Amino acid sequence: MIVLLYALATVGSGALGIRAPLADREDPVRRRFAVLALTVAMTWLGWTIHLMVPELRVGKLINGAAATFLPFSLLGFVVQFFGGRDNAPSEPRLAPLGGLAPFVAIAYVAAELFAPWRFGQAGGGDLILGLWVFGGVAISLRRLWQRHQESPQRVERARIRYLLVLASAAVGFTLLEAVARAWTPGSNEAVSFFTREGLVQGAIPPLGALLTTTLLYFLYQMISLYRLLDLTEIFARVGAVSIAALILVLLDSLSAVSLLGPYPTHGFFQAFVGSVLFLLAWDPLRTQLERWLGGALNPRGLVLADALRDVEMALPRAISIPGLCNAVLDRFVASGRIPAAALYLWDEERRLYRLVSERGAGRHPALLHVARQPFVDGFLEGAPAYVRVDLERQIRRDARTAVELQRRMEVMEGMNADVVVPLKSGELVLGWLALADEPDSDGFSEEETTRLARIAIQAAGTVENIHGFDELKEEHRLSALGTMAAGLAHEIRNPLAGIRGAAQYLDSSRGGSDGEMVRVIVDETDRLNRIVSQFLDYARQLRVTPSRVEPKDLVVSTARALAATGVAAHVRIVEDVEPDLPTIEVDVDKLRQVLLNLGQNGLHAMPHGGTLTFRARKGSLADPRSRARPAVELSIEDTGVGITPEDLDKLFVPFFTTRHDGTGLGLAISQRIVQAHRGELDVQSEAGKGSVFTVRLPLTAD
């Protein structure tokens, strides 16, 4: 039924017009779209009424009066949408179209009611209406074409071309329907309802209504997604469905021939069997049709789709970070669709995201490091990806977030990235994939971005598995090292004991310089024994026995133990404990060992005196993998010589030390103890100004 098609167009257009401003009532683009969609809905409503009761003529008057406002509403939307959400429309022809529309509507109604002459079904009012509407719409399309010529963005120009094709098709078929209707003679004979609606509609089916509603849907998608939607995939789907519909119509037509025979049941049976076979073949047929049509309309998209499929198949086999890079980056760049790809992952030691690997030829060398804040804020707020085209459009439309988005784009430019998809695990951002686009490409479509985001989530799971496997290997390595160290310590300590005993015997019988050299042997033997003991502690499998303790008690006992040593005589020790700190569950002896070691390091860093401050505060874990869990922070701050940037990176490496009498294992052992408590140990220092070592311990166990 033709009436039903126009009724559906009315409901669809009206629903889009009502729904669009509900998402953001302050958005002028959504308000302009609502005016356009509701004007179209009123136009189709009038024509629906006219098809049902043409003799009343009220439906046709509603249709024509509403249509006179279409040029104004369409041009207003085009100017507002492509001019920016924060920019007032500046189109000299907009005001005349709005001001003259009511007078044209009045002239149309008067001509329809009082003009005596008619040509077919067309009268004087139809001529006025046609010239006004199609002339005004032509102005809007010309303005859209001007925007296409002025736009510096290649992606936007490509999308405008798609919209121009669709809008021109909708206007062209609507004009063709009007011309064909004017040539259709009226009939005064009593006819059925179906015959009458066909005579009123004319020889051309309502393709204009279908295309106009489709155009409104595309426009709604663009303003909802804050981007110019890549229509290639949708055109491919529509084309596939259209071909399928033609096949189904052909099957039904062949079955309808049998309905005219002596046994109509044969026709019904054939229609049933044909429909069942069609439905069974529809899924593979649709996939193949969409692939063919998509490849014809967007061959680059087909290449990327094949690369995405290869990556999805290769990811489960990646068991290391280099293997992950080969599975993802190599396949993307080898496809020829992505000229450069890079993987960034969180670096716990440096507290930032580090470039792990890159492939392809970027515009310039990629950034080696990216700070956590504020680049990942959008990912934490739920953004599935950063797309350069989207950011550019948002910057033009929303001045409130333009500065933040501009900084995000600068980071993306530094990474040679046109799209960045995060490797997320829940709310945790492990890193991201940074992908470049070809200079002459139409950009990444919404479907492509969605598939990239799915691959990034899969890659995040692979990264977590790799980290877990590496931790397991480290445990096995330390276990084997501990077994070896225990035997090695036993073999070294026995001769050390003999050397020390002999040196002490010689020390008792010698004086002068000889006695001094013997005492050096004893001291160095003791030092070597301490190194062996600490190495054994480092290599031995660490076991903690947790118990509840007040953070204040740990700080006070450690500070007083250090104050009792002779080394602290020239240093002022300060205790700064935040009140009402929650208790923590730790191995008290081992954690006191950590604080004592850090405090002793602070004392040694102040040979000429200074201040050593013990602090206890509420805080949270800084590692993104810890999901900002609440923690207690215990920090030891000194005003000593500080640490150079070169030494800072190697501070927790076993056997690295800046002291002539140090073993280089104290900080490494302290870090292992803190990590065994699922905590964090980091340092901030500046040469000549002192250092701050901070221990963060979670309040709750995993």
C-alpha positions in Angstrom: 0.0 0.0 0.0 1.3 3.4 -1.0 -0.4 5.0 2.0 1.4 2.7 4.3 4.8 3.7 2.8 4.1 7.4 3.3 2.8 6.7 6.8 6.1 4.9 7.7 8.1 7.8 6.2 6.0 10.2 8.4 6.6 8.2 11.6 10.3 7.7 10.8 11.0 11.3 10.1 9.0 12.5 13.1 10.7 10.0 15.4 14.1 11.2 14.3 13.1 14.8 14.7 11.8 14.2 18.3 14.7 12.0 19.3 17.6 14.2 18.1 17.3 17.1 20.5 16.6 14.9 23.5 20.3 13.8 23.8 21.5 17.5 24.0 19.0 20.2 24.2 21.7 22.9 24.1 23.1 21.7 20.8 22.0 24.1 18.0 22.7 21.5 15.3 20.3 19.0 16.9 17.7 21.7 17.1 18.1 22.6 13.4 17.9 18.9 12.5 14.7 18.6 14.5 13.1 21.4 12.6 14.1 19.8 9.3 12.9 16.3 10.2 9.6 17.5 11.7 9.0 19.7 8.5 9.6 16.6 6.4 7.3 14.6 8.7 4.5 17.2 8.3 4.9 17.2 4.6 4.5 13.4 4.3 1.7 13.5 6.8 -0.3 15.8 4.6 0.3 13.6 1.5 -0.7 10.5 3.5 -4.0 12.2 4.3 -4.4 13.3 0.7 -3.9 9.7 -0.5 -6.6 8.4 1.9 -9.2 11.1 1.3 -8.2 13.1 -1.8 -11.7 14.7 -2.2 -11.2 16.7 1.0 -8.1 18.4 -0.3 -7.0 19.3 3.3 -4.2 16.8 3.1 -2.8 18.3 0.0 -2.9 21.8 1.5 -1.1 20.6 4.6 1.5 18.9 2.4 2.1 22.0 0.3 2.1 24.5 3.2 4.6 22.4 5.1 6.8 21.9 2.0 7.2 25.6 1.6 9.4 25.6 4.8 11.7 22.8 3.5 14.2 25.1 1.8 14.6 27.2 4.9 15.0 24.3 7.3 17.4 22.4 5.0 19.6 25.4 4.4 19.6 26.2 8.1 20.8 22.8 9.0 23.5 22.7 6.3 24.9 26.0 7.4 24.7 25.2 11.2 26.1 21.7 10.8 29.1 22.5 8.6 29.6 25.9 10.2 30.2 24.5 13.7 28.1 24.1 16.8 29.4 27.3 18.3 29.2 29.4 15.2 26.1 31.4 14.3 24.9 30.7 10.8 26.1 33.2 8.3 24.3 32.6 5.1 22.7 35.7 3.3 20.0 33.6 1.6 18.8 32.0 4.8 16.8 34.9 6.1 14.9 35.5 2.8 14.0 31.8 2.6 12.6 32.0 6.1 10.9 35.3 5.7 9.2 34.5 2.4 8.1 30.9 3.3 4.8 32.0 5.1 3.8 34.2 2.1 4.5 31.4 -0.4 2.4 29.0 1.7 -0.5 31.5 1.7 -0.1 31.9 -2.1 -0.1 28.2 -2.6 -3.3 27.7 -0.5 -5.0 30.5 -2.4 -4.0 29.2 -5.8 -5.2 25.7 -4.9 -8.5 26.9 -3.6 -9.3 29.6 -6.2 -7.3 29.0 -9.3 -9.6 27.6 -12.0 -7.2 26.0 -14.4 -5.5 22.6 -13.9 -3.1 20.5 -15.9 -3.7 16.8 -15.1 -3.6 16.7 -11.3 -1.4 19.9 -11.1 -2.8 23.4 -10.6 -1.4 26.8 -10.2 -0.5 26.2 -6.6 1.6 23.2 -7.6 3.6 25.3 -10.0 4.3 27.9 -7.3 5.2 25.2 -4.8 7.5 23.3 -7.2 9.4 26.4 -8.2 9.9 27.5 -4.6 10.7 24.2 -3.1 13.0 22.8 -5.7 14.7 26.1 -6.2 15.3 26.5 -2.5 16.6 23.0 -2.2 19.0 23.6 -5.1 20.4 26.6 -3.1 21.1 24.2 -0.1 22.8 21.7 -2.3 24.9 24.4 -3.9 25.9 25.6 -0.4 26.8 22.0 0.5 29.0 21.8 -2.7 30.7 25.0 -1.7 31.5 23.5 1.7 33.0 20.5 -0.2 35.2 22.8 -2.2 36.3 24.9 0.9 36.9 22.1 3.3 40.6 21.4 4.0 39.8 17.9 5.3 39.9 15.1 2.7 37.7 12.9 4.8 35.0 15.5 5.1 35.0 16.2 1.4 34.6 12.5 0.7 31.6 12.3 3.0 30.0 15.4 1.5 30.2 13.8 -1.9 28.2 10.8 -0.5 25.6 13.1 1.0 25.3 15.1 -2.2 24.7 11.9 -4.2 22.0 10.8 -1.7 20.4 14.2 -1.4 20.4 14.7 -5.2 18.8 11.3 -5.7 16.0 12.1 -3.1 15.3 15.5 -4.7 15.5 14.1 -8.3 13.1 11.3 -7.7 10.7 13.6 -5.8 10.8 16.0 -8.8 10.2 13.1 -11.2 7.2 11.9 -9.2 5.7 15.4 -9.3 6.2 15.7 -13.0 4.8 12.3 -13.7 1.8 13.1 -11.4 1.1 16.3 -13.3 0.8 14.3 -16.5 -1.5 11.7 -14.9 -5.1 12.5 -15.8 -7.7 12.6 -13.0 -10.7 10.2 -12.9 -14.3 10.9 -11.9 -15.3 7.3 -12.0 -15.9 5.3 -8.8 -12.8 3.2 -8.3 -11.4 1.1 -5.4 -9.2 2.5 -2.7 -6.1 0.8 -4.1 -6.8 2.1 -7.6 -7.5 5.6 -6.4 -4.2 5.9 -4.3 -2.3 4.7 -7.4 -4.0 7.4 -9.6 -3.2 10.1 -7.0 0.4 9.0 -6.6 1.0 8.8 -10.3 3.1 6.5 -12.4 6.3 6.7 -10.2 6.4 4.8 -6.9 7.3 6.8 -3.8 11.1 6.6 -4.1 11.4 10.2 -3.1 9.9 9.6 0.3 12.1 6.5 0.8 15.3 8.3 -0.1 14.4 11.4 1.9 13.8 9.4 5.0 17.1 7.5 4.4 18.9 10.8 4.1 17.4 12.0 7.4 18.7 8.8 9.0 22.2 9.4 7.7 22.1 13.0 8.9 20.9 11.8 12.3 23.8 9.3 12.5 26.3 12.0 11.7 25.2 14.4 14.5 24.8 11.5 17.0 28.3 10.2 16.3 29.9 13.7 16.1 31.5 12.8 12.7 30.7 12.5 9.1 29.7 8.9 8.8 31.5 6.8 6.2 28.5 5.7 4.1 30.4 3.0 2.2 29.5 0.2 4.5 25.9 1.3 4.7 25.7 1.7 1.0 27.1 -1.9 0.7 24.5 -3.2 3.1 21.6 -1.3 1.4 22.8 -2.6 -2.0 23.0 -6.2 -0.6 19.5 -6.0 0.8 18.2 -4.5 -2.4 19.7 -7.3 -4.5 18.3 -9.8 -2.1 14.9 -8.1 -2.3 15.0 -8.4 -6.1 15.8 -12.1 -5.8 12.9 -12.6 -3.4 10.5 -10.6 -5.6 11.5 -12.8 -8.6 10.9 -16.0 -6.6 7.5 -14.7 -5.4 6.6 -13.6 -9.0 7.3 -17.1 -10.3 5.3 -18.6 -7.5 2.4 -16.1 -8.3 2.1 -17.6 -11.8 1.1 -20.9 -10.3 -1.6 -19.2 -8.3 -3.4 -18.6 -11.6 -3.5 -22.3 -12.4 -6.2 -24.9 -11.5 -4.5 -25.7 -8.1 -3.4 -22.5 -6.3 -2.0 -24.6 -3.4 0.9 -25.4 -5.7 1.7 -21.7 -5.9 1.6 -21.3 -2.1 3.8 -24.3 -1.6 6.3 -23.0 -4.2 6.4 -19.6 -2.5 6.9 -21.3 0.9 9.8 -23.5 -0.3 11.4 -20.6 -2.2 11.3 -18.4 0.9 12.8 -21.1 3.1 15.6 -21.7 0.6 16.2 -18.0 0.4 16.4 -17.5 4.2 18.8 -20.4 4.5 21.1 -18.9 1.9 20.7 -15.3 3.1 23.5 -15.1 5.6 26.4 -16.3 3.4 24.9 -14.4 0.4 24.7 -11.2 2.4 28.3 -11.5 3.6 29.5 -12.1 0.1 27.4 -9.3 -1.5 28.5 -6.8 1.1 32.1 -7.8 0.5 31.8 -7.4 -3.3 30.0 -4.1 -3.1 32.2 -2.8 -0.3 35.3 -3.7 -2.3 33.9 -1.9 -5.4 33.0 1.2 -3.4 36.0 1.2 -1.0 38.8 -1.1 -2.1 41.1 0.2 0.7 38.5 -0.8 3.2 38.5 -4.3 1.8 42.3 -4.5 2.3 42.0 -3.3 5.9 39.2 -5.8 6.6 41.4 -8.6 5.4 44.3 -7.3 7.6 41.9 -7.1 10.6 40.8 -10.7 10.1 44.5 -11.8 9.9 45.3 -10.0 13.1 42.3 -11.5 14.9 43.5 -15.0 13.9 47.2 -14.3 14.8 46.7 -12.7 18.3 45.9 -15.9 20.2 49.3 -17.4 19.2 51.3 -14.4 20.6 53.1 -15.4 23.8 55.6 -12.5 24.0 55.7 -8.8 23.4 57.8 -9.2 20.2 55.4 -11.9 19.1 52.5 -9.5 19.8 54.2 -6.8 17.7 54.7 -9.2 14.8 51.0 -10.4 15.0 49.6 -6.8 15.0 52.0 -4.2 13.7 53.7 -6.3 11.0 50.3 -7.4 9.5 48.9 -3.9 9.5 51.8 -2.4 7.7 52.2 -5.3 5.3 48.6 -4.8 4.2 49.6 -1.5 2.6 46.6 0.2 4.1 48.3 1.5 7.2 51.7 3.2 6.5 52.9 3.3 10.1 51.8 1.5 13.3 53.2 1.6 16.9 52.6 -0.1 20.2 52.8 1.8 23.5 52.8 0.0 26.9 52.9 1.1 30.5 56.5 1.2 31.9 56.3 0.7 35.7 59.8 1.9 36.4 59.5 5.2 34.6 55.8 5.7 35.5 54.8 6.5 31.9 53.8 4.8 28.6 56.8 3.7 26.5 57.1 3.0 22.8 57.6 -0.7 22.6 57.9 -1.1 18.9 56.9 0.6 15.6 56.6 -0.5 12.0 56.4 1.4 8.8 57.5 4.9 7.7 55.9 7.6 9.8 55.9 11.3 9.0 58.7 11.8 11.6 60.3 9.8 14.5 57.6 8.7 16.9 57.5 9.9 20.5 59.4 7.5 22.8 57.4 8.2 25.9 54.0 9.6 26.7 52.8 10.7 30.1 49.8 9.1 31.6 47.9 12.3 32.2 46.1 13.8 30.5 46.3 11.7 27.4 44.5 8.7 28.8 41.7 10.7 30.4 39.4 10.2 27.5 40.0 6.4 27.6 39.2 6.4 31.3 36.0 8.3 30.6 34.9 5.5 28.1 36.1 6.7 24.7 36.6 3.6 22.6 39.3 5.3 20.4 40.8 8.7 19.5 40.1 9.4 15.8 41.8 12.5 14.4 38.9 13.4 12.2 36.5 13.3 15.2 38.9 15.5 17.3 39.2 18.1 14.5 35.4 18.3 14.3 34.9 18.5 18.1 37.5 21.3 18.3 35.6 23.4 15.8 32.3 22.8 17.5 33.0 22.9 21.2 35.3 25.7 22.4 35.0 24.4 26.0 37.1 21.3 25.4 39.1 22.7 22.4 42.3 23.2 24.5 42.3 19.6 25.9 41.5 18.1 22.5 44.2 20.1 20.8 46.8 18.7 23.3 45.5 15.2 22.6 45.9 15.8 18.9 49.5 17.1 19.4 50.4 13.9 21.2 48.8 11.9 18.3 50.8 13.9 15.8 53.9 13.1 17.8 53.1 9.4 17.5 52.3 9.7 13.7 48.8 8.5 14.6 45.5 9.2 13.0 43.6 6.7 15.2 44.6 5.5 18.7 42.8 2.5 20.2 43.5 1.7 23.9 44.5 -1.7 25.3 42.0 -1.8 28.2 41.3 -4.3 30.8 38.2 -3.1 32.6 39.0 0.4 33.6 42.8 -0.2 33.3 44.7 1.2 30.3 47.7 -1.0 29.6 48.7 0.9 26.5 47.5 1.6 23.0 47.9 1.0 19.3 48.8 4.1 17.3 48.0 3.8 13.6 48.6 6.2 10.8 46.4 6.8 7.8 47.3 7.1 4.1 47.6 10.8 2.9 44.9 10.4 0.2 42.6 8.0 2.2 39.0 8.7 3.2 39.9 7.9 6.8 38.7 5.1 9.1 35.0 4.3 9.1 33.0 3.7 12.2 32.9 0.0 11.6 36.7 -0.1 11.0 37.3 1.8 14.3 35.0 -0.5 16.1 36.9 -3.6 14.9 40.2 -2.0 15.8 38.9 -1.4 19.3 37.9 -5.1 19.6 41.3 -6.1 18.4 42.9 -3.8 21.0 40.8 -5.4 23.8 42.0 -8.8 22.6 45.6 -7.5 22.5 45.1 -6.2 26.1 44.2 -9.8 27.2 47.4 -11.0 25.5 49.5 -8.4 27.3 48.1 -9.4 30.6 48.8 -13.1 29.9 52.4 -12.2 28.9 52.9 -10.3 32.1 51.6 -13.1 34.2 53.8 -15.6 32.3 56.8 -13.3 32.8 56.1 -13.1 36.5 55.9 -16.9 36.7 59.2 -17.2 34.9 60.8 -14.7 37.3 59.5 -16.8 40.3 61.1 -19.9 38.8 64.3 -18.1 38.1 64.6 -16.7 41.6 63.8 -20.2 43.0 66.6 -21.7 41.0 68.9 -18.8 41.9 68.1 -19.3 45.6 69.0 -23.0 45.5 72.3 -22.2 43.8 73.0 -19.2 46.1 72.5 -21.4 49.2 75.1 -23.8 48.1 77.4 -21.0 46.9 77.1 -19.2 50.2 78.1 -22.3 52.1 81.1 -22.8 49.9 82.2 -19.2 50.2 81.6 -18.7 53.9 83.8 -21.6 55.0 87.0 -20.2 53.4 85.9 -16.6 54.5 85.8 -17.8 58.1 89.3 -19.3 57.8 90.7 -16.1 56.2 89.1 -13.9 58.9 90.4 -16.1 61.7 94.0 -16.1 60.3 93.9 -12.4 59.8 92.7 -11.8 63.4 95.6 -14.0 64.7 98.1 -12.0 62.6 96.6 -8.8 63.8 97.3 -9.7 67.4 101.0 -10.1 66.7 101.7 -7.3 64.3 101.8 -3.5 64.6 102.4 -0.5 62.5 101.5 -0.6 58.8 101.4 -4.4 58.7 98.8 -4.5 61.4 96.8 -1.9 59.5 96.8 -4.0 56.3 95.6 -7.1 58.4 92.7 -5.1 59.7 91.8 -4.2 56.1 91.7 -7.9 55.3 89.3 -8.4 58.3 87.0 -5.5 57.3 86.8 -6.6 53.7 86.2 -10.2 54.7 83.3 -9.0 56.8 82.0 -6.9 53.9 82.2 -9.9 51.6 80.3 -12.0 54.1 77.6 -9.3 54.3 77.3 -9.3 50.5 77.0 -13.1 50.4 74.3 -12.9 53.1 72.3 -10.2 51.3 72.6 -12.0 48.0 71.2 -15.1 49.7 68.3 -13.0 51.0 67.7 -11.6 47.5 67.8 -14.9 45.8 65.8 -16.9 48.3 62.1 -17.2 47.7 60.4 -14.5 49.7 57.7 -15.4 52.1 55.7 -12.9 54.1 53.8 -13.4 57.3 51.3 -10.6 57.4 49.7 -9.1 60.6 47.7 -6.0 61.4 49.8 -3.0 62.4 49.3 0.8 62.8 51.4 2.8 60.2 52.2 5.2 63.0 53.9 2.4 65.0 56.1 1.5 62.1 57.2 5.1 61.5 57.9 5.8 65.1 59.8 2.6 65.8 61.9 3.1 62.7 62.7 6.7 63.4 63.7 6.0 67.0 65.9 3.1 66.0 67.8 5.4 63.6 68.0 8.2 66.1 69.8 5.8 68.5 72.6 5.2 66.0 75.7 7.3 66.0 75.3 8.1 62.4 72.2 10.1 63.1 73.8 12.4 65.6 74.2 15.3 63.1 70.8 14.8 61.5 67.4 16.0 62.7 64.7 13.3 62.4 61.1 14.4 62.0 57.9 12.3 62.3 54.9 13.5 60.3 52.0 11.1 60.6 48.5 11.9 59.4 45.9 11.2 62.1 43.3 8.3 61.8 45.2 6.2 59.4 43.7 2.8 58.8 45.7 -0.3 59.8 47.6 -2.3 57.2 48.2 -6.0 56.9 52.0 -6.5 56.4 55.0 -8.6 57.5 56.1 -6.2 60.2 59.7 -7.3 60.5 60.3 -7.3 56.7 58.6 -3.9 56.3 60.7 -2.4 59.2 63.7 -3.8 57.4 62.7 -1.8 54.3 62.1 1.5 56.2 65.4 1.1 58.1 67.3 0.5 54.9 65.7 3.6 53.3 66.4 5.7 56.4 70.0 4.6 56.6 70.5 5.5 52.9 69.0 8.9 53.8 71.5 9.4 56.7 74.4 8.4 54.5 73.3 11.0 51.9 73.7 13.8 54.5 77.3 13.5 55.7 77.2 17.2 56.8 73.9 17.1 58.5 70.3 17.8 57.4 66.7 16.7 58.0 65.3 13.2 57.6 61.5 13.2 57.5 59.3 10.1 58.0 55.7 10.7 56.6 52.6 8.5 56.6 49.6 9.5 54.5 46.5 8.2 52.8 46.9 7.7 49.1 46.4 5.3 46.2 48.5 3.0 44.1 50.0 4.8 41.1 50.3 1.8 38.7 47.4 1.8 36.3 47.2 -2.0 36.6 46.3 -1.5 40.3 43.2 0.5 39.3 44.0 3.3 41.8 43.3 1.1 44.8 43.4 3.0 48.2 46.8 2.7 50.0 48.9 4.0 52.8 51.9 6.0 51.7 55.1 5.8 53.9 57.8 8.1 52.6 61.3 8.9 53.8 62.6 12.3 52.7 66.2 13.6 53.1 67.9 16.9 52.3 71.1 15.2 51.2 73.2 15.2 48.0 70.4 13.7 45.8 70.7 11.3 42.9 71.7 12.1 39.4 69.3 11.2 36.5 71.8 8.7 35.2 71.9 6.8 38.5 68.2 7.1 39.1 67.3 4.7 36.3 69.7 2.0 37.7 68.8 2.5 41.4 67.0 -0.8 41.9 69.3 -2.9 39.7 71.1 -5.6 41.9 74.7 -4.8 42.8 74.5 -1.2 41.6 75.6 1.2 44.3 76.9 4.8 44.7 78.6 4.1 48.0 82.1 2.7 48.2 81.1 0.4 51.1 77.7 -0.5 49.7 76.6 -3.9 48.5 74.1 -2.7 45.9 71.4 -5.1 47.1 69.6 -3.1 49.8 67.2 -1.3 47.5 66.7 -4.4 45.3 65.7 -6.4 48.4 63.5 -3.6 49.6 61.7 -3.5 46.3 61.1 -7.2 46.4 59.6 -7.0 49.9 57.3 -4.2 48.9 56.2 -6.0 45.7 55.5 -9.1 47.8 53.0 -7.0 49.6 51.4 -6.0 46.3 52.7 -2.5 46.9 55.0 0.0 45.1 58.3 1.6 45.9 59.5 4.6 43.9 61.9 7.5 44.3 61.9 11.1 43.3 65.2 12.9 43.5 67.2 16.0 42.3 70.9 16.2 42.5 71.9 18.6 45.3 68.4 18.9 46.8 67.7 15.5 48.3 65.5 12.5 47.7 62.1 11.1 48.6 61.5 7.3 48.7 57.8 6.4 48.9 56.4 3.0 49.9 52.7 2.5 48.9 50.9 -0.4 50.6 47.3 -1.4 49.6 44.7 -1.3 52.3 43.0 -4.5 51.0 44.5 -7.7 49.9 43.9 -9.0 46.3 
